[in-house]
Amino acid sequence: MRVGKVEITLRYALLLLVAVVLVGPFLWLVSLSIRGGGNIYELRLIPSEMTLTTYVEAWGSEHFAGNFLNSVFVSCFAVVLSVLFSGLAAYPLARHDFPGKRLVFLAILATLMVPFQVFMIPLYLLCRNLGLTDGPVDLPAAINALEPAAQRLRAYLAVTLPFAVPAFGVYLLRQHFLTVPRDLEEAARVDGAGEFTIWWHVFMPLAKPAVATLAIFIFVASWSTFLWPLLILNHEEMYTLPVCIAKLSGVFGESTNVLAAASVIAIAPVILFFLVLQRWFIRGITVGAVKG
């Protein structure tokens, strides 16, 4: 059926409207971040007076650079843990038969319906009892010099470890593993490969689209999470970037353009991470439609 010019025009107009709605707030944030102090409230996308000193001031604020690096490490660490553990959990659920397999899978999916606020306090108490906080612990005098590094490691583990096996990741990778032909698995077994070798060298390379999709979701979620780091971390130098920006809103309460610059800096790594993995994203997001 031939599509008329009017219909094509309406489609592109609708797409343009959606693009403006989605991209417009970010462009306005960038515009606000480069404005001089005297014209931050003018209704112009391109300000009459532009400056980059707001970015220098935001980056040079107390603990901002360190908190930025904390978020980078925490988010990358969360991606690695989530991909590995989700893949290990999804493999037997997709390729092996054992008693209660379906019940286990349904129980994992059921956790998606439980709000974080329900188990937030028990999880905090568990992490505190296990020593997974950035507070001081008793160390022998001989290794007392290692306390700062140990304190930072405990902080990173406290933020990432409780969410290292996301139910969505298990579901996504399981659905992708179901699409892998049995012939590849059987050929690897004939060559003498064990279960771990088959998972690592056969299934995980074939699951790149699903892994990229999961990595994007986990990175964005870990980068932007606010409540859990605020609850579990005690020292400002250990904060992640969302907590740091919330703190800056009090320091730069009257400097709207500085806060906007800090927000742009916080958004930039998420956009960069997506651009790097975008070619696998669309293929990976459709894996969940596979029946199984």
N, C-alpha and C positions, 0 to 999 in steps of 0.2 A: 504494500500500500504506500503510495507516494505521499510524502509529508509536504504540506503547503508552506509557503514562505511566512504566512501569518503565524502558523503553529510553531515554526522554528524560531521566529522572533520572540514569541511568548515564552518559549522554553529558555532561551538565553536571557531574557529579561528576568525570569524567575531565578535562574542560577546567579545572575548578577546581584539580585536582591539578597539572596541567601549569603553570598560572599561578603556583601557589605555588612550584613548583620553579624556574621562570624568574625570577620577581620577588623571591622570598624572599631570595636572597643580597644583592640591591641594597638591599632594605629593612633588612636587618641591617647593611649597611655604613653606611647613613644613621643608623641607631640608634646604632651605635658611634661615629660622628663627632660626635654631639651629647651624648655622655655626659661627666659630670664626671670628674675624675681619680681619684676614689675608688671608682667603681662601673663601670669599663669591662669587668669580667669577669662581671657579673651576667647571668643567662640571662633577660632580659626585652627584648621588642621596644621597649616604651616605657620608657625609663630613669626611675628615680626622681628623678634629678638631671640636668637638661639645661643645656647651655651652647652658645653660638655662638662663644666665644672661640677654639675650635679652628680655625675657618675663618679667623679673623683672623690667627692665628699661622701657619697654613699659607700663606696668601696673602702674608704679610709676610716669609716666609723668603727667604733670599738667592736672587735671580734667578728666583723662582717666577713672578712677574707677567710678567717679560720672556720667560721660556720659554713661558708660556701664550700670549702674543701670537705668539711664533715658531711654535707649533703651529697657531694659527688661520691665519696667513698661509701657512704651508707647505701645510696641508691644502686651503685654498681655491685656492691656486695649482696644486696637483696636480689638483684637480677640473677647473679650467679647461683646463689642458694636456691632460689625459686625454680630456675630452669633444671638444675640437677635433681633436686628432691622431687619435683613434680614429674620429671621424666622417669625417675626410679619408681615412683608410686603408680604411674600410668602404665608402665610396661606390663607388669603381671595382670593388671585389670583388663588389658586389651588382648594379650596373647596367651594367657594361661587359664586353665580351668581349675578351680579349687572350691571347696564348700564355702558357701556364704559370699561368693564373689559379688553377686548382684547386690546383696544387702550391704556390703562394705562400700560399694560405689554409691548407692543411694544415701548411705550415712554421710559420706564425704560431701555429696551435693546438698544434703540437708543443712550443713553448716553455713551455706550461703544465705539461709533465711534468718540466721541469728545475728542481730545487730551487735556491733562491737561494744556498745555501751553496756550490754548485758553482762559480758565476761571481762570488762575492763579492769574492775577492782580485783577480782580473783587472780587475773593474769599479773597485775602489778604486784600483789602479795607473793605470788609464786616466783616472779623474777627477783624480788627483793630477798626472799629466803634462799634463793640459789646464788645470791651475790652478783646478779646481772644488773648492776647499777653503776653509776660513775662515782659512787661514794667511796670513802676510804675503807680498806680492809687490812687485817693484820698480816704483815709479811715479815719473814725473818730479816734480821738486820743486814745479812750478807747480800740480799737481793733487794734491799730497800730502794736502790737507785732505779730499779725497774718499775716502780710503782706508777709513775706517770704513763708509761706505755701500757701497763696492765689496766690502768684506770680507763684509758681511751678504748682499749680493746673490749672491756666489759660494757662500755657505753654503746659501742657499735653493735655488739651481740644483743644487748638489751633491746635495741631499736629494731633489729632485723630478724633475730632468731624466732620469736613467737609467731612470725608470719612467713616462715620459710617454705611452707607447703600450702600454697593457696589452692582452694578447691577448684577455682576456675582454671588454674594451670593444669591440674590433674585431669579435669574434664577435657580441656582443649587438646592436650597431648595424647590422651587416650583415643579421642576421636580420630586423630591423625594416624596413630599407630594402627588403627583398624583398617586403614586403607593400604597399608604396606602388603604387597603380595606375599603369600606363603612361600613361594618358590625361593625368594631371596633368603628368607629365614632358614629354610631347609638346606639350601646350598651352603650357608655359613656353618650349619651343624655338621654337614658332611665333611667340610674342611677342618673340623675339630674345634670350632669356636665354642666357647662357653657362653653362659647367659649374659654375663656382663659385657663380654666382647661383642656379642650380637647387638646388645642394646646400644653400646657406645659407637660401634663402627658401622652398623647397618641402620638402626632405627633413628638415632639422633641426627645423622647427616641428612636423611630423607625428610626429617621433620623441621628443616630450616624455616619454612614459612610460618609454621605454628610456633616455633621457638622465638622467631623475630616478633610475632604478634604478642606473645606472652611477655617478652622482654620489654616491649613498649609499654604495656599496661602496668607491669610491675615497677618500671622506672618512674612513670608518671605518678603512680600511687605512692611510692616511697618518697619521691621528691617533694610531693605536695602535702604529705600527712603532717598534721599539726598537733592533734590532741595527745597521741601516744608519746612522741618525744617530749612534749611539755610535761607530761606526767612522770616519765621514767628518768629524765635527765635533771640533774641538780645544779650543775655548774654552767655558767654562760659560755665558757670556751668550748663546751661539748655540744651546744645547741646545734640543731639543724637550721637551714635557712628560713623556713616558714616561721619558726619560733623567734628567730633573730629579727625578721621583718616586723613581726607583731611588737617586739620590744622597741624597734626603731620608731614605730608609730607614736610612741610616747616621747622619744627623744626629739624627733623631727615633726612634731605635731603641727607646727605652723609652716613647715617646708614641704608643701605638697609635691613640688617637682623633684625633691630629693627622694621622697618615698616612691614616686613613680619611677625614678631611675633605678632604685633598688629592686622594684618589682620587675622591670625589664631585664635586669641582670639575672633575676631568679627564673624568668620564663625562658631565656635564651638557651640553656642546656637542654630543656625538654624539646624545643623545636629542632635543635641540632640532632638530638638522639633520634627523633622521628624521621628526619630527612635521611639519615644514614641507613635506616632499616625500612624505609617506606616501600621499596620495591618488593619486599616479601610480605608486607602487611596485608594487602588486599587478598592475596592468595591464602594467607594463614587465617584470616578472620572468617572465611567461608568454610573452614574445616568443620566447624560445629554443626553444619547442616548434614553431615554424613550420618546415615542411619546406623545404629549399632548399640 
